[in-house]
Amino acid sequence: MREKRIMLPTVADAKEFVSAASKCDFDIDVFYNRVVIDAKSILGVLSLDLTRVLTVSYNGENQEFEEFLESKAADKSRVA
């Protein structure tokens, strides 16, 4: 089981995340505190507090999805 911590600060980022997750043939969960959401559900992802760091948990491999997660990594410093 792999886990990545990401930030999705905008609705557009959330839509892009769900789109990338939907292309994967394995289960992906997103959680914050005690709330666990299916990453392939746009309504579920948008119901989360997008101002917080989210944890993505998944058990498969997809290069495109992992590159997306790296681009949204919460621990990466962002230059405005």
Backbone hydrogen bonds, N-H to C=O, Kabsch-Sander energy under -0.5 kcal/mol:
donor,donor_aa,acceptor,acceptor_aa,energy
2,R,58,Y,-3.1
4,K,56,V,-2.2
6,I,4,K,-0.5
6,I,54,L,-2.9
7,M,72,K,-2.3
14,A,10,T,-1.9
15,K,11,V,-2.5
16,E,12,A,-2.3
17,F,13,D,-2.3
18,V,14,A,-2.4
19,S,15,K,-2.3
20,A,16,E,-2.3
21,A,17,F,-2.6
22,S,18,V,-2.3
23,K,19,S,-0.8
23,K,20,A,-0.6
24,C,21,A,-1.6
29,D,57,S,-2.7
30,V,37,I,-2.9
31,F,55,T,-2.8
32,Y,35,V,-1.6
35,V,32,Y,-1.9
36,V,34,R,-0.5
37,I,30,V,-3.0
39,A,28,I,-2.6
41,S,38,D,-1.8
42,I,40,K,-0.7
45,V,41,S,-2.6
46,L,42,I,-2.5
47,S,43,L,-1.1
48,L,45,V,-1.3
50,L,48,L,-1.1
52,R,49,D,-1.7
54,L,6,I,-2.9
55,T,31,F,-2.5
56,V,4,K,-3.4
56,V,54,L,-0.5
57,S,29,D,-2.9
58,Y,2,R,-2.1
59,N,27,D,-0.8
66,E,62,N,-2.5
67,E,63,Q,-2.3
68,F,64,E,-1.9
69,L,65,F,-2.3
70,E,66,E,-2.1
71,S,67,E,-1.9
72,K,68,F,-1.1
72,K,69,L,-0.6
73,A,70,E,-1.1
74,A,5,R,-2.6
76,K,73,A,-0.6
80,A,78,R,-0.5
